[in-house]
Amino acid sequence: QVQLVESGGGLVQAGGSLRLSCAASGSIFRINAMGWYRQTPGKQRELVARITTGGSTNYADSVKGRFTISRDNAKNTVYLQMNSLKPEDTATYYCALEQRGVNYWGKGTLVTVSS
């Protein structure tokens, strides 16, 4: 089994920054990619940013230029630096790990951006 533990969420004013972290542990064999998704009540979970083991990244259009995903392969940890936060970024952010065709999820961390 794979465990993902997120940290770094909280309350921030619009224009501020937060850094999310996600550490993976357990049955880690060959990670394909790690990433961050977010979800608000009544809406589908959406991709925010994703990074492969090789370092390739992709971002949602809404966060390009403001968010940066990075990864420490040795520590099986992924980070999401979020700058210039907007109220519409308010959501529960979930860490995801892709391994052998299976997606694993963290429990989520709440990010609230006040206007």
C-alpha positions in Angstrom: 0.0 0.0 0.0 1.1 3.6 -0.7 0.6 6.4 1.8 0.6 10.1 0.8 0.7 12.8 3.4 0.1 16.4 2.4 1.0 19.5 4.3 1.1 23.2 3.9 -2.5 24.2 3.3 -4.1 27.0 5.2 -5.6 30.5 4.9 -3.9 33.2 2.9 -4.9 36.6 1.5 -5.2 37.1 -2.2 -1.9 37.8 -3.7 -0.1 35.7 -1.1 1.8 32.4 -1.4 1.7 28.9 0.0 3.8 25.8 -0.5 2.3 22.4 -0.4 4.3 19.3 0.3 3.4 15.6 -0.2 5.5 12.8 1.0 5.0 9.3 -0.3 5.8 6.1 1.6 5.0 2.4 1.7 5.1 0.2 -1.4 7.0 2.5 -3.6 8.5 0.7 -6.6 8.5 2.6 -9.8 6.7 5.9 -9.7 5.6 7.2 -13.1 4.4 10.6 -12.0 3.2 12.7 -9.0 0.9 15.6 -9.0 -1.6 17.9 -7.4 -5.4 18.0 -8.1 -8.0 20.2 -6.5 -11.7 20.0 -5.8 -14.4 22.3 -4.6 -17.9 21.2 -3.4 -20.1 20.2 -6.3 -17.3 20.2 -8.8 -15.1 17.5 -10.3 -11.6 17.1 -9.2 -9.3 18.8 -11.6 -5.6 18.6 -12.4 -3.5 21.5 -11.1 0.0 20.3 -12.0 1.8 17.0 -12.7 5.5 16.0 -12.9 6.9 12.8 -14.2 10.0 11.0 -12.8 11.9 12.4 -15.7 10.9 16.0 -14.8 8.3 16.7 -17.5 5.6 19.0 -16.2 2.1 20.1 -17.2 -0.2 22.7 -15.6 -3.8 23.7 -15.7 -4.1 26.9 -17.8 -5.5 28.7 -14.8 -2.3 28.3 -12.7 0.4 28.7 -15.4 2.9 31.3 -14.4 1.7 31.3 -10.8 2.2 27.7 -9.6 5.4 25.6 -9.8 5.6 21.9 -9.2 8.8 20.3 -8.2 9.9 16.9 -7.0 12.6 15.3 -4.9 12.9 11.8 -6.3 15.2 10.6 -3.5 12.6 11.6 -0.9 9.5 10.6 -2.9 8.2 14.1 -2.2 6.4 16.5 -4.5 5.9 20.2 -3.8 3.6 22.8 -5.2 4.7 26.4 -4.8 1.6 28.6 -5.2 2.2 32.4 -5.8 -0.2 35.2 -6.6 -3.1 33.2 -5.1 -6.6 34.2 -6.1 -9.9 33.5 -4.3 -10.8 31.1 -7.1 -7.8 28.9 -6.0 -9.7 28.1 -2.9 -10.2 24.3 -2.8 -9.1 21.1 -1.2 -5.8 20.1 -2.8 -5.0 16.4 -3.3 -1.7 14.8 -3.9 -1.6 12.0 -6.4 0.9 9.3 -7.3 0.8 7.2 -10.4 2.5 3.8 -10.2 2.1 0.7 -12.4 -1.2 2.0 -13.8 -2.7 2.8 -10.4 -3.4 6.2 -9.0 -3.0 6.7 -5.3 -4.5 9.7 -3.4 -3.7 11.7 -0.3 -6.5 12.8 2.0 -6.3 16.4 0.9 -5.3 19.7 2.4 -7.5 22.8 2.4 -6.4 26.0 0.8 -8.5 29.1 1.4 -7.7 32.4 -0.3 -9.5 35.4 1.1 -10.2 38.5 -1.0 
